[in-house]
Amino acid sequence: MLSVQDLHKSFGDHHVLKGVDFSLDKGKVLVIIGPSGSGKTTVLRSLNLLEMPDKGSLKIGDANVLFGKRLSKKAVKQIRQKSAMVFQGYNLFPHRTVLENVIEGPVQVQKIDKQEAIQKAKELLEKVGLREHIDKYPHQLSGGQQQRVGIARALAIEPDLLLFDEPTSALDPELVGEVLKVIKALANEGWTMIIVTHELKFAEEVADEVLFMDQGTVIEKGQPSGLFHQPEHERTKQFLSRIR
Ligand code: ADP
């Protein structure tokens, strides 16, 4: 359902993505690992065009874009609505309640009936264990709870693809588990997901495939059992031994 080919991105004269290729089947979980600065976040942000790649192509479901020339508004919109991002820093609206944060996308962007959106949001908040907090504001919640709101908000727009950008790296260690548990449950439900994370144990449990990036390229891709335990490339070995 997803195909990325020859993705390039520069910021000024810094060539950050140097021809990234990968694909992912529906219902599968891809985890991207690699050293800081290797381009993982830029790849993720390119998938919903928060960053505009300079070159390459992207296909998500029935939406296609070829980078390097001006894209039509329609093509950009089609690609953007395929995925939803869960950010490292939650990115919730601080002056809106939990419920209001979750219905924002469906009501404002997708023009779904408000009552219908509220009903759905309540179900999603129940699913992430926050039903009793729906009228609170983000600052009244722990980081783990805020991130679970972030996940409910992403689910609310019913994307084909969920993107997680280091979803637990801003959390205190004791709050990491509750967020990873929700993400694992989504994987078991069959959501198609791409997760950038440094949580290797979690990555091994949740991933169908793992992609190791370094300096803007994909060095190695494979199943977690192979990549984590018998990596083929020296750079993958070095990275894993440093992080473990
Ligand atoms: P990772 O997620 O692997 O840590 P990133 O994709 O965040 O890597 O960043 C890759 C490189 O691109 C880094 O050197 C970073 O400083 C640079 N970079 C990322 N975003 C921008 C930006 N908006 N402007 C300039 N440089 C950026």
py3Dmol code that shows the C-alpha trace and the ligand (Angstrom):
import py3Dmol

protein = """\
ATOM      1  CA  MET A   1       0.000   0.000   0.000  1.00  0.00           C
ATOM      2  CA  LEU A   2       3.028   2.293   0.348  1.00  0.00           C
ATOM      3  CA  SER A   3       5.923   2.728  -1.992  1.00  0.00           C
ATOM      4  CA  VAL A   4       8.738   5.248  -1.679  1.00  0.00           C
ATOM      5  CA  GLN A   5      11.289   5.508  -4.444  1.00  0.00           C
ATOM      6  CA  ASP A   6      14.553   7.401  -4.721  1.00  0.00           C
ATOM      7  CA  LEU A   7      13.569  10.042  -2.175  1.00  0.00           C
ATOM      8  CA  HIS A   8      15.955  12.991  -1.989  1.00  0.00           C
ATOM      9  CA  LYS A   9      15.788  16.002   0.271  1.00  0.00           C
ATOM     10  CA  SER A  10      18.248  18.797   0.938  1.00  0.00           C
ATOM     11  CA  PHE A  11      18.058  21.619   3.431  1.00  0.00           C
ATOM     12  CA  GLY A  12      20.176  24.306   1.778  1.00  0.00           C
ATOM     13  CA  ASP A  13      23.354  22.498   0.721  1.00  0.00           C
ATOM     14  CA  HIS A  14      22.872  19.731   3.281  1.00  0.00           C
ATOM     15  CA  HIS A  15      21.814  16.618   1.367  1.00  0.00           C
ATOM     16  CA  VAL A  16      19.792  14.866   4.064  1.00  0.00           C
ATOM     17  CA  LEU A  17      18.013  12.103   2.124  1.00  0.00           C
ATOM     18  CA  LYS A  18      20.134  10.550  -0.598  1.00  0.00           C
ATOM     19  CA  GLY A  19      17.812   8.210  -2.442  1.00  0.00           C
ATOM     20  CA  VAL A  20      15.618   6.375   0.043  1.00  0.00           C
ATOM     21  CA  ASP A  21      13.556   3.411  -1.177  1.00  0.00           C
ATOM     22  CA  PHE A  22      11.157   1.157   0.649  1.00  0.00           C
ATOM     23  CA  SER A  23       7.686  -0.253   0.483  1.00  0.00           C
ATOM     24  CA  LEU A  24       5.164  -1.560   2.960  1.00  0.00           C
ATOM     25  CA  ASP A  25       2.165  -3.861   2.695  1.00  0.00           C
ATOM     26  CA  LYS A  26      -1.194  -3.111   4.224  1.00  0.00           C
ATOM     27  CA  GLY A  27      -1.488  -4.140   7.866  1.00  0.00           C
ATOM     28  CA  LYS A  28       2.291  -4.255   8.403  1.00  0.00           C
ATOM     29  CA  VAL A  29       4.447  -2.358  10.856  1.00  0.00           C
ATOM     30  CA  LEU A  30       7.746  -0.863   9.740  1.00  0.00           C
ATOM     31  CA  VAL A  31      10.161   0.448  12.353  1.00  0.00           C
ATOM     32  CA  ILE A  32      12.895   2.882  11.308  1.00  0.00           C
ATOM     33  CA  ILE A  33      16.031   3.004  13.432  1.00  0.00           C
ATOM     34  CA  GLY A  34      19.340   4.772  13.020  1.00  0.00           C
ATOM     35  CA  PRO A  35      21.632   7.360  14.567  1.00  0.00           C
ATOM     36  CA  SER A  36      20.458  10.857  15.313  1.00  0.00           C
ATOM     37  CA  GLY A  37      20.609  13.016  12.192  1.00  0.00           C
ATOM     38  CA  SER A  38      20.403  10.062   9.775  1.00  0.00           C
ATOM     39  CA  GLY A  39      17.168  11.374   8.227  1.00  0.00           C
ATOM     40  CA  LYS A  40      14.502   9.215   9.916  1.00  0.00           C
ATOM     41  CA  THR A  41      12.203  12.090  10.843  1.00  0.00           C
ATOM     42  CA  THR A  42      12.648  13.684   7.440  1.00  0.00           C
ATOM     43  CA  VAL A  43      11.523  10.441   5.791  1.00  0.00           C
ATOM     44  CA  LEU A  44       8.457  10.292   8.006  1.00  0.00           C
ATOM     45  CA  ARG A  45       7.577  13.950   7.469  1.00  0.00           C
ATOM     46  CA  SER A  46       8.001  13.490   3.721  1.00  0.00           C
ATOM     47  CA  LEU A  47       5.288  10.827   3.716  1.00  0.00           C
ATOM     48  CA  ASN A  48       2.618  13.356   4.584  1.00  0.00           C
ATOM     49  CA  LEU A  49       4.404  16.240   2.926  1.00  0.00           C
ATOM     50  CA  LEU A  50       5.276  18.137   6.083  1.00  0.00           C
ATOM     51  CA  GLU A  51       8.579  18.219   4.226  1.00  0.00           C
ATOM     52  CA  MET A  52       8.522  18.424   0.456  1.00  0.00           C
ATOM     53  CA  PRO A  53      11.138  16.091  -1.060  1.00  0.00           C
ATOM     54  CA  ASP A  54      13.200  17.412  -3.972  1.00  0.00           C
ATOM     55  CA  LYS A  55      13.134  14.236  -6.006  1.00  0.00           C
ATOM     56  CA  GLY A  56      11.629  10.775  -6.059  1.00  0.00           C
ATOM     57  CA  SER A  57       8.145   9.370  -5.916  1.00  0.00           C
ATOM     58  CA  LEU A  58       5.610   8.392  -3.303  1.00  0.00           C
ATOM     59  CA  LYS A  59       2.584   6.183  -3.633  1.00  0.00           C
ATOM     60  CA  ILE A  60       0.120   5.592  -0.818  1.00  0.00           C
ATOM     61  CA  GLY A  61      -2.890   3.499  -1.773  1.00  0.00           C
ATOM     62  CA  ASP A  62      -4.416   5.083  -4.859  1.00  0.00           C
ATOM     63  CA  ALA A  63      -2.566   8.411  -4.413  1.00  0.00           C
ATOM     64  CA  ASN A  64       0.663   9.096  -6.275  1.00  0.00           C
ATOM     65  CA  VAL A  65       3.098  11.968  -6.410  1.00  0.00           C
ATOM     66  CA  LEU A  66       6.261  12.577  -8.359  1.00  0.00           C
ATOM     67  CA  PHE A  67       8.550  15.123  -6.694  1.00  0.00           C
ATOM     68  CA  GLY A  68      10.742  17.663  -8.412  1.00  0.00           C
ATOM     69  CA  LYS A  69       8.003  19.614 -10.105  1.00  0.00           C
ATOM     70  CA  ARG A  70       5.172  21.671  -8.676  1.00  0.00           C
ATOM     71  CA  LEU A  71       2.439  19.473  -7.259  1.00  0.00           C
ATOM     72  CA  SER A  72      -1.218  20.287  -7.688  1.00  0.00           C
ATOM     73  CA  LYS A  73      -3.158  21.173  -4.542  1.00  0.00           C
ATOM     74  CA  LYS A  74      -5.355  18.177  -5.236  1.00  0.00           C
ATOM     75  CA  ALA A  75      -2.418  15.752  -5.339  1.00  0.00           C
ATOM     76  CA  VAL A  76      -1.001  17.179  -2.096  1.00  0.00           C
ATOM     77  CA  LYS A  77      -4.374  16.878  -0.373  1.00  0.00           C
ATOM     78  CA  GLN A  78      -4.867  13.314  -1.606  1.00  0.00           C
ATOM     79  CA  ILE A  79      -1.511  12.214  -0.214  1.00  0.00           C
ATOM     80  CA  ARG A  80      -1.914  14.127   3.055  1.00  0.00           C
ATOM     81  CA  GLN A  81      -5.248  12.575   3.897  1.00  0.00           C
ATOM     82  CA  LYS A  82      -3.829   9.061   3.661  1.00  0.00           C
ATOM     83  CA  SER A  83      -1.736   9.327   6.798  1.00  0.00           C
ATOM     84  CA  ALA A  84      -1.757  10.799  10.294  1.00  0.00           C
ATOM     85  CA  MET A  85       1.271  11.649  12.381  1.00  0.00           C
ATOM     86  CA  VAL A  86       1.850  11.163  16.088  1.00  0.00           C
ATOM     87  CA  PHE A  87       4.550  13.638  17.118  1.00  0.00           C
ATOM     88  CA  GLN A  88       7.292  13.396  19.691  1.00  0.00           C
ATOM     89  CA  GLY A  89       5.976  16.533  21.459  1.00  0.00           C
ATOM     90  CA  TYR A  90       2.244  15.596  21.180  1.00  0.00           C
ATOM     91  CA  ASN A  91       1.361  18.884  19.394  1.00  0.00           C
ATOM     92  CA  LEU A  92      -2.055  19.153  21.065  1.00  0.00           C
ATOM     93  CA  PHE A  93      -3.979  22.428  21.042  1.00  0.00           C
ATOM     94  CA  PRO A  94      -3.330  23.741  24.579  1.00  0.00           C
ATOM     95  CA  HIS A  95      -6.568  25.731  24.871  1.00  0.00           C
ATOM     96  CA  ARG A  96      -8.839  22.927  23.734  1.00  0.00           C
ATOM     97  CA  THR A  97     -10.067  20.005  25.779  1.00  0.00           C
ATOM     98  CA  VAL A  98      -9.083  16.427  25.079  1.00  0.00           C
ATOM     99  CA  LEU A  99     -12.361  15.832  23.250  1.00  0.00           C
ATOM    100  CA  GLU A 100     -12.029  19.042  21.228  1.00  0.00           C
ATOM    101  CA  ASN A 101      -8.500  18.055  20.221  1.00  0.00           C
ATOM    102  CA  VAL A 102      -9.704  14.697  18.944  1.00  0.00           C
ATOM    103  CA  ILE A 103     -12.683  16.008  16.940  1.00  0.00           C
ATOM    104  CA  GLU A 104     -10.743  18.894  15.368  1.00  0.00           C
ATOM    105  CA  GLY A 105      -9.566  16.958  12.282  1.00  0.00           C
ATOM    106  CA  PRO A 106     -12.845  15.151  11.546  1.00  0.00           C
ATOM    107  CA  VAL A 107     -15.004  18.268  12.029  1.00  0.00           C
ATOM    108  CA  GLN A 108     -12.807  21.054  10.609  1.00  0.00           C
ATOM    109  CA  VAL A 109     -10.976  19.225   7.877  1.00  0.00           C
ATOM    110  CA  GLN A 110     -13.155  16.274   6.945  1.00  0.00           C
ATOM    111  CA  LYS A 111     -16.441  18.142   7.589  1.00  0.00           C
ATOM    112  CA  ILE A 112     -17.927  15.226   9.487  1.00  0.00           C
ATOM    113  CA  ASP A 113     -21.077  15.884  11.529  1.00  0.00           C
ATOM    114  CA  LYS A 114     -20.055  17.124  14.982  1.00  0.00           C
ATOM    115  CA  GLN A 115     -22.225  14.743  16.990  1.00  0.00           C
ATOM    116  CA  GLU A 116     -20.957  11.813  14.974  1.00  0.00           C
ATOM    117  CA  ALA A 117     -17.363  12.978  15.506  1.00  0.00           C
ATOM    118  CA  ILE A 118     -17.949  13.312  19.261  1.00  0.00           C
ATOM    119  CA  GLN A 119     -19.361   9.797  19.478  1.00  0.00           C
ATOM    120  CA  LYS A 120     -16.411   8.395  17.590  1.00  0.00           C
ATOM    121  CA  ALA A 121     -13.903  10.428  19.639  1.00  0.00           C
ATOM    122  CA  LYS A 122     -15.369   9.065  22.871  1.00  0.00           C
ATOM    123  CA  GLU A 123     -14.914   5.514  21.603  1.00  0.00           C
ATOM    124  CA  LEU A 124     -11.317   6.243  20.635  1.00  0.00           C
ATOM    125  CA  LEU A 125     -10.574   7.871  23.971  1.00  0.00           C
ATOM    126  CA  GLU A 126     -12.009   4.817  25.689  1.00  0.00           C
ATOM    127  CA  LYS A 127      -9.721   2.647  23.600  1.00  0.00           C
ATOM    128  CA  VAL A 128      -6.626   4.586  24.698  1.00  0.00           C
ATOM    129  CA  GLY A 129      -7.801   4.553  28.320  1.00  0.00           C
ATOM    130  CA  LEU A 130      -8.779   8.221  28.651  1.00  0.00           C
ATOM    131  CA  ARG A 131     -12.577   8.167  28.692  1.00  0.00           C
ATOM    132  CA  GLU A 132     -12.722   9.897  32.085  1.00  0.00           C
ATOM    133  CA  HIS A 133     -10.402  12.713  30.966  1.00  0.00           C
ATOM    134  CA  ILE A 134     -12.275  13.966  27.927  1.00  0.00           C
ATOM    135  CA  ASP A 135     -13.092  17.405  29.357  1.00  0.00           C
ATOM    136  CA  LYS A 136      -9.604  18.103  30.677  1.00  0.00           C
ATOM    137  CA  TYR A 137      -7.040  20.347  29.047  1.00  0.00           C
ATOM    138  CA  PRO A 138      -3.652  19.004  27.922  1.00  0.00           C
ATOM    139  CA  HIS A 139      -1.770  20.677  30.797  1.00  0.00           C
ATOM    140  CA  GLN A 140      -3.895  18.725  33.288  1.00  0.00           C
ATOM    141  CA  LEU A 141      -2.616  15.428  31.895  1.00  0.00           C
ATOM    142  CA  SER A 142       0.656  13.537  32.216  1.00  0.00           C
ATOM    143  CA  GLY A 143       2.920  13.261  29.172  1.00  0.00           C
ATOM    144  CA  GLY A 144       1.829   9.668  28.635  1.00  0.00           C
ATOM    145  CA  GLN A 145      -1.826  10.678  28.717  1.00  0.00           C
ATOM    146  CA  GLN A 146      -1.174  13.567  26.330  1.00  0.00           C
ATOM    147  CA  GLN A 147       0.529  11.233  23.914  1.00  0.00           C
ATOM    148  CA  ARG A 148      -2.424   8.852  24.093  1.00  0.00           C
ATOM    149  CA  VAL A 149      -4.655  11.810  23.155  1.00  0.00           C
ATOM    150  CA  GLY A 150      -2.249  12.379  20.249  1.00  0.00           C
ATOM    151  CA  ILE A 151      -2.808   8.782  19.170  1.00  0.00           C
ATOM    152  CA  ALA A 152      -6.613   9.053  19.477  1.00  0.00           C
ATOM    153  CA  ARG A 153      -6.472  12.241  17.420  1.00  0.00           C
ATOM    154  CA  ALA A 154      -4.499  10.483  14.686  1.00  0.00           C
ATOM    155  CA  LEU A 155      -6.949   7.565  14.647  1.00  0.00           C
ATOM    156  CA  ALA A 156      -9.948   9.921  14.464  1.00  0.00           C
ATOM    157  CA  ILE A 157      -9.311  10.817  10.851  1.00  0.00           C
ATOM    158  CA  GLU A 158      -9.255   7.119   9.937  1.00  0.00           C
ATOM    159  CA  PRO A 159      -5.969   7.245   8.017  1.00  0.00           C
ATOM    160  CA  ASP A 160      -4.673   4.350   5.942  1.00  0.00           C
ATOM    161  CA  LEU A 161      -1.248   4.853   7.463  1.00  0.00           C
ATOM    162  CA  LEU A 162      -0.168   5.875  10.974  1.00  0.00           C
ATOM    163  CA  LEU A 163       3.183   7.615  11.379  1.00  0.00           C
ATOM    164  CA  PHE A 164       4.894   7.746  14.770  1.00  0.00           C
ATOM    165  CA  ASP A 165       7.864  10.064  15.209  1.00  0.00           C
ATOM    166  CA  GLU A 166       9.726   8.960  18.343  1.00  0.00           C
ATOM    167  CA  PRO A 167       6.415   8.819  20.204  1.00  0.00           C
ATOM    168  CA  THR A 168       7.955   8.129  23.610  1.00  0.00           C
ATOM    169  CA  SER A 169      11.211  10.057  23.550  1.00  0.00           C
ATOM    170  CA  ALA A 170       9.791  13.098  25.390  1.00  0.00           C
ATOM    171  CA  LEU A 171       8.321  10.957  28.169  1.00  0.00           C
ATOM    172  CA  ASP A 172       9.585  10.179  31.636  1.00  0.00           C
ATOM    173  CA  PRO A 173      10.699   6.526  31.667  1.00  0.00           C
ATOM    174  CA  GLU A 174       7.792   5.358  33.832  1.00  0.00           C
ATOM    175  CA  LEU A 175       5.281   6.694  31.277  1.00  0.00           C
ATOM    176  CA  VAL A 176       6.795   5.043  28.220  1.00  0.00           C
ATOM    177  CA  GLY A 177       5.138   1.658  28.790  1.00  0.00           C
ATOM    178  CA  GLU A 178       1.533   2.888  28.692  1.00  0.00           C
ATOM    179  CA  VAL A 179       2.090   4.526  25.291  1.00  0.00           C
ATOM    180  CA  LEU A 180       3.938   1.547  23.808  1.00  0.00           C
ATOM    181  CA  LYS A 181       1.117  -0.699  24.981  1.00  0.00           C
ATOM    182  CA  VAL A 182      -1.435   1.346  23.018  1.00  0.00           C
ATOM    183  CA  ILE A 183       0.763   1.270  19.905  1.00  0.00           C
ATOM    184  CA  LYS A 184       1.172  -2.510  20.202  1.00  0.00           C
ATOM    185  CA  ALA A 185      -2.588  -2.934  20.479  1.00  0.00           C
ATOM    186  CA  LEU A 186      -3.018  -0.946  17.261  1.00  0.00           C
ATOM    187  CA  ALA A 187      -0.462  -3.157  15.518  1.00  0.00           C
ATOM    188  CA  ASN A 188      -2.415  -6.223  16.623  1.00  0.00           C
ATOM    189  CA  GLU A 189      -5.597  -4.683  15.235  1.00  0.00           C
ATOM    190  CA  GLY A 190      -3.959  -4.525  11.824  1.00  0.00           C
ATOM    191  CA  TRP A 191      -3.183  -0.834  11.411  1.00  0.00           C
ATOM    192  CA  THR A 192      -0.461  -0.074   8.880  1.00  0.00           C
ATOM    193  CA  MET A 193       2.206   1.882  10.719  1.00  0.00           C
ATOM    194  CA  ILE A 194       5.667   3.365  10.420  1.00  0.00           C
ATOM    195  CA  ILE A 195       7.413   4.045  13.700  1.00  0.00           C
ATOM    196  CA  VAL A 196      10.656   5.902  14.294  1.00  0.00           C
ATOM    197  CA  THR A 197      11.936   4.838  17.696  1.00  0.00           C
ATOM    198  CA  HIS A 198      14.990   4.200  19.821  1.00  0.00           C
ATOM    199  CA  GLU A 199      13.103   1.630  21.928  1.00  0.00           C
ATOM    200  CA  LEU A 200      14.775  -1.461  20.509  1.00  0.00           C
ATOM    201  CA  LYS A 201      12.947  -4.040  22.610  1.00  0.00           C
ATOM    202  CA  PHE A 202       9.603  -2.553  21.619  1.00  0.00           C
ATOM    203  CA  ALA A 203      10.759  -2.331  17.999  1.00  0.00           C
ATOM    204  CA  GLU A 204      11.586  -6.006  17.971  1.00  0.00           C
ATOM    205  CA  GLU A 205       8.205  -6.936  19.420  1.00  0.00           C
ATOM    206  CA  VAL A 206       6.069  -4.751  17.197  1.00  0.00           C
ATOM    207  CA  ALA A 207       7.872  -4.642  13.834  1.00  0.00           C
ATOM    208  CA  ASP A 208       7.200  -6.803  10.830  1.00  0.00           C
ATOM    209  CA  GLU A 209      10.147  -5.112   9.181  1.00  0.00           C
ATOM    210  CA  VAL A 210      12.979  -2.917  10.379  1.00  0.00           C
ATOM    211  CA  LEU A 211      14.857  -0.380   8.347  1.00  0.00           C
ATOM    212  CA  PHE A 212      18.246   0.884   9.464  1.00  0.00           C
ATOM    213  CA  MET A 213      19.213   4.315   8.149  1.00  0.00           C
ATOM    214  CA  ASP A 214      22.525   6.092   8.302  1.00  0.00           C
ATOM    215  CA  GLN A 215      23.575   9.385   6.683  1.00  0.00           C
ATOM    216  CA  GLY A 216      20.482   9.702   4.550  1.00  0.00           C
ATOM    217  CA  THR A 217      20.403   6.218   3.069  1.00  0.00           C
ATOM    218  CA  VAL A 218      18.841   2.883   3.902  1.00  0.00           C
ATOM    219  CA  ILE A 219      21.726   0.663   4.936  1.00  0.00           C
ATOM    220  CA  GLU A 220      19.770  -2.474   5.724  1.00  0.00           C
ATOM    221  CA  LYS A 221      16.191  -3.652   5.860  1.00  0.00           C
ATOM    222  CA  GLY A 222      14.842  -6.923   7.167  1.00  0.00           C
ATOM    223  CA  GLN A 223      12.798  -8.818   9.671  1.00  0.00           C
ATOM    224  CA  PRO A 224      13.520  -7.921  13.293  1.00  0.00           C
ATOM    225  CA  SER A 225      14.832 -11.378  14.152  1.00  0.00           C
ATOM    226  CA  GLY A 226      17.558 -11.028  11.516  1.00  0.00           C
ATOM    227  CA  LEU A 227      18.364  -7.343  11.644  1.00  0.00           C
ATOM    228  CA  PHE A 228      18.610  -7.106  15.412  1.00  0.00           C
ATOM    229  CA  HIS A 229      20.492 -10.358  15.983  1.00  0.00           C
ATOM    230  CA  GLN A 230      22.468 -10.992  12.811  1.00  0.00           C
ATOM    231  CA  PRO A 231      22.860  -7.663  11.049  1.00  0.00           C
ATOM    232  CA  GLU A 232      24.673  -7.883   7.742  1.00  0.00           C
ATOM    233  CA  HIS A 233      26.284  -4.472   7.673  1.00  0.00           C
ATOM    234  CA  GLU A 234      29.080  -3.226   9.835  1.00  0.00           C
ATOM    235  CA  ARG A 235      27.325   0.097  10.409  1.00  0.00           C
ATOM    236  CA  THR A 236      24.186  -1.659  11.652  1.00  0.00           C
ATOM    237  CA  LYS A 237      26.322  -3.765  14.029  1.00  0.00           C
ATOM    238  CA  GLN A 238      28.094  -0.692  15.359  1.00  0.00           C
ATOM    239  CA  PHE A 239      24.849   1.196  15.877  1.00  0.00           C
ATOM    240  CA  LEU A 240      23.193  -1.692  17.711  1.00  0.00           C
ATOM    241  CA  SER A 241      26.187  -2.248  19.946  1.00  0.00           C
ATOM    242  CA  ARG A 242      26.301   1.462  20.839  1.00  0.00           C
ATOM    243  CA  ILE A 243      22.623   1.726  21.678  1.00  0.00           C
ATOM    244  CA  ARG A 244      22.328  -1.548  23.621  1.00  0.00           C
TER     245      ARG A 244
END
"""
ligand_1 = """\
27
ADP
P 16.826 11.873 12.544
O 15.328 11.822 12.633
O 17.412 10.607 12.018
O 17.489 12.334 13.807
P 16.335 14.170 10.890
O 15.537 13.708 9.725
O 15.618 14.859 11.991
O 17.189 12.959 11.440
O 17.462 15.159 10.396
C 18.412 14.822 9.409
C 19.312 16.012 9.165
O 18.562 17.056 8.552
C 19.904 16.607 10.419
O 21.234 16.980 10.162
C 19.060 17.826 10.685
O 19.768 18.820 11.335
C 18.673 18.255 9.277
N 17.346 18.909 9.249
C 16.168 18.346 9.547
N 15.157 19.217 9.398
C 15.732 20.386 8.987
C 15.219 21.679 8.655
N 13.917 21.939 8.681
N 16.106 22.617 8.267
C 17.425 22.352 8.196
N 17.973 21.159 8.495
C 17.143 20.187 8.894
"""
view = py3Dmol.view(width=600, height=400)
view.addModel(protein, "pdb")
view.setStyle({"model": 0}, {"cartoon": {"style": "trace"}})
view.addModel(ligand_1, "xyz")
view.setStyle({"model": 1}, {"stick": {}})
view.zoomTo()
view.show()
